[in-house]
Amino acid sequence: MVIPFLENSGGSAEKFILQLLEWRKCGHNLYLHGYRHKADLNLKRSLLGKLALRFTNSEAEFAGLSENDSKMLLNKALQAWQKLSAGEADGFVAPAWYGSLFSLCKDLGFKNYGSRFFIWNKDKGLRLSIPFSTAGIPKFFIPIVKVCKNIYLKLYGIFGFLPVPRIVLHP
C-alpha cells in the first residue's frame, strides 16, 4: 500500500519512487492508501468519523467525510499518485479501513478495493475478508494476533469457503 504524499520529503522522494518501480517490476501490486494517511482535521466529519479519528490517532483519513470531501481527498491522492510515475494504482484501501469509498472507487475505475471486512475485485466480485492486523495494537498483543492468524490460515486451507484472510503487518 502506497501513501503518495511526498511534499517535504527531501531527498528521500527519489529513493521512494525507485523502490516503487522496483516492486512494480517484480510483479507486486501497488495499492493507493489514502493521500497523507493522517487526517486533515479541518475537514468536517460526522460524529462517528470523529470517534474513528480518536480511536486511530487521526490515522482514519477518510472517516466520517461527506461524499464531496471524500471525492476531493481521493482526487488529491490520485494526483499525488500520478507524480510517482508508477503506473496505475492496482486498487484502493482507505487508511485504517475507515471510509465508504467503494462506489466512488468503482466509478474511478479501480480494479480492487478493500475495506475492513470485504475485498472487491473487478473480475471476481465481492468477498468477505478477515484482517489479521498489528496496526495500532500494543506490542504484547502481537504474538496473539500471529497465533490466531496461523490457526485461521490452516482452517482456510481446509475450508476454502471461509472469508479471505488478509495479513496486515503495520509499523
N, C-alpha and C positions, 0 to 999 in steps of 0.2 A: 504494500500500500504506500502510496506516494503523496506527500503533502507538498504541493508545488510552490508555496510562497517562499521566495528567495531574497526578498528585499532585506538589506542589512546583513547579508550572509558573508560579506567579504570575499576572500579568495576561495572559500570552500564551495561556492556555487558551481564552478567549473568541474571540480572533482566529483560533486554530486551528480551532475549531468553525465559525466563519463561513466560513472558507476551504473546509472540507469540504462545507458546504452549498452553496457556490457551485459547486464541482466537480460535486457531485451534480446540481444544477440544469442544468449544461452537458452532462449525459449521461455523465460519466466513471464508470467502475466503481471502487468503493472496496472494497479487499480488507483483511481483518483480517491483520495481520502480526505476530502474537505479542502479548504483554502489555506487556513493557518493552523487548524486544529483547535486552537484556543478561540473561545467565543468572543465576538465583538459585543461587549457589554452595553454598548449604546443602542443596539437594536432592540425593538420592543418584542417581548416574549409573553407567552401565556404563563399562567401560574405553574402548570406542570413543567414548562420549559425552564422557568426559574428554579424550580426544585431540582431538575436534572442538572443544571449548572452547579448547584451547591453539592450535589451528590458526586459529581465528576470533577470537581475543582476547575470548573469552567472549560472542561475539555469537550463538552457536547455542543459543538459549534452550531449545529442546525436545530437544536432542541427548542420547541415552542415558537418557532418563527412563523410568520404568516406565509402564505404561498408566494406572494410577491417578493418578500425578503429572502425566502429560500431560493427562489429563482435567481435573484440578483447575486446572492452569495455563490451559488453554483456556477453562474456565468463568470464571476470573478475567478473562481477556481479553474474553470476551463481556459480562460485567457492566460492565467499563470502557467497552466499545463503546456499550452502551445509554445511558450518561451523555452521550455525544456527540450524541444525538438526530439522527443522520444516516441513519436508516432501517436496513434490514438490510444486513449486510456482503454484498457480491457474491460473496465467496469467501474462501479462506484460503491463505496461503503462509507457512510457518514461516521465522523469521529464519535466514539463511544456508542455507536449504533442508535443514536437519537436523531430523529428527523423523519418525516414522512415524505420521501422524495421519489418513491417508486414510479408513480405515473410520470413525473417530470423527467426522470432518467430514461424511461422508455421513450418518451416523446423526443428526447435529445439524441436518441439512437444508441444508447449504451447497450452492450450485449450481455452484461452481467450486472447484478445488483445484489447487495447483501444488507440485511437488517439483523436485528438481534436474534430472531427466531425463524427466518426463512432466507433462502437464496433463490435467485431467479436467473435463468439463462434463456436467452432469446430462442434457442433451439430446443432445450429440454424442459422449459417451463418452470413452474414454481415448486420448490421442495422445502419441507420443514428441515430445520437445521438446529443443532445444539452446539453452542460455543463452549469451549473449554479455554478460559481466558485467565491470564495472570495480570491483566490490566487493573490497576487500582486496588489490588488486594494486599494485605500485609504479607511480608516475606514468609512468616511462619506458616501461612496457609497454602503457599505454592506447592509443596510436596503433596498435599491432599488433592489439589486440582490435578496433578500429574497422575496420581493413583487412579482417580475417577476416570480420567481420560484413557488410561491404559485398559481399564476394565471395559469401558464403553467400546473402544476400538475392537476388542476381542468379540464382544457381543455383536457389533456391527458387521464384522466379518462373517459371523454365523447367520445373523438375521438381517439381510440386506434391505429389508423394508423399513428399518428404523430411520429416524431423522439423520440427515447427513451430519457427521461430526466436523467441526472446524476447530483447529488448534490455533490459538492466538497467544503468541508469546510477545508481550508488550513490556518495554522498559519501564 
